[in-house]
């Protein structure tokens, strides 16, 4: 099944230059083993192409943004039309205003919007806004939940030394030790423990942040509803990190899909159409802390960013949302993902490979060696070595994916799915040996 061509001298030369000038020979997002390394040359639709002439069915999707496919003609046309008008203004522009209007019309919690350039910025500001509004310092997050690379977010994302809840562990060097005491960590999908922690510390908590679907682990029935209830009871802002799920689970995001409305939400990836753009959206009374008029109340949060609301990015975002809003667009993503999930599960069963396919149709993967995964600690029981072998053989078979995610796009065709199932069949056989 493996069909990947050997690397050419040209690609080898670029990789050698990357090793010389980039730490880890990477831009920081993906690190490949030497034998797997590749340099992407271009992308179209559901495919990416490297410098050695290999074509890959792309389930990495730039880590999610390319929800309608790479170089979508409508996005390319929209950006081409405005790019000659200037790259950025550091001032309000009509595309940003229109995009904010569209987000507010789509997202249940959104009354107002503030744009930034990345998901990490969005969660950073959302946490700051919640603390400013609530006038409390501590943040509650969930073990295994990823909210970007700001210091508060990089707590207990991938801890190997497990502490008792709600103690936090910094996941990066360079984070001040004192911040570990400002983050309370709860177990995802455990409403009883989470409720007890919030009740005990409610007068210290500025906000609670959660991925409504944590990485690929869906919420158990009643979990998000219970979290909404306890935070509402103590008037603590609830933040949904919808950088991944926004405009992917449904046009109104995971909050619309699961029927639970937070106070604030963060968006990125799909909302920028592949350009650097992210957003914080939420209730007007909370979002008003971005307004300089709130200085009088001592709650003003300066939301300055050189490229925030960039007109090119906002134009790409609007074009992307127009496509996603059409009848059948998101339904196609779900149908494609559900077919792949079903076939993946069938192959595991037929080959008698212990494992479980976890996630919702737009974003999922397998955990080998376990029967169920409901939280981060369950995931630690999975067979990571087998996962590494599986991913390696998928890549060799012309399928590009993340370490623990298949991102599904509108561009993935029935032929792509057939080839992916064939690659899964082969990779599972190779991985179990």
Secondary structure, DSSP 8 states (H G I E B T S, - for coil): --------HHHHHHHHHHHHHSGGGSSSS----TTT---EEEEEBTEEEETTS-EEEESSTTTTT-TT-BT-HHHHHHHHHHGGG-S--SS--HHHHHHHHHHHHH-TT-SEEEEESSHHHHHHHHHHHHHHHHT--EEEEETT----SSTTTSBSSS-SS---TB---BSSTTS-GGGGGGEEEE-TT-HHHHHHHHHHHGGGEEEEEE-SSBTTB---TTHHHHHHHHHHHTT-EEEEE-TTTTTTTSTTHHHHHHT---SEEEE-GGGGTTSS-EEEEE-HHHHGGGSGGGGGGT-------TTTT-HHHHHHHHHHHHHHHSTTHHHHHHHHHHHHHHHHHHHHHHTT--EEEEEETTEEEEEET-S---SHHHHTTS-HHHHHHHHHHHHHTTEE-BTTBEE--TT--HHHHHHHHHHHHHHHHHHT-
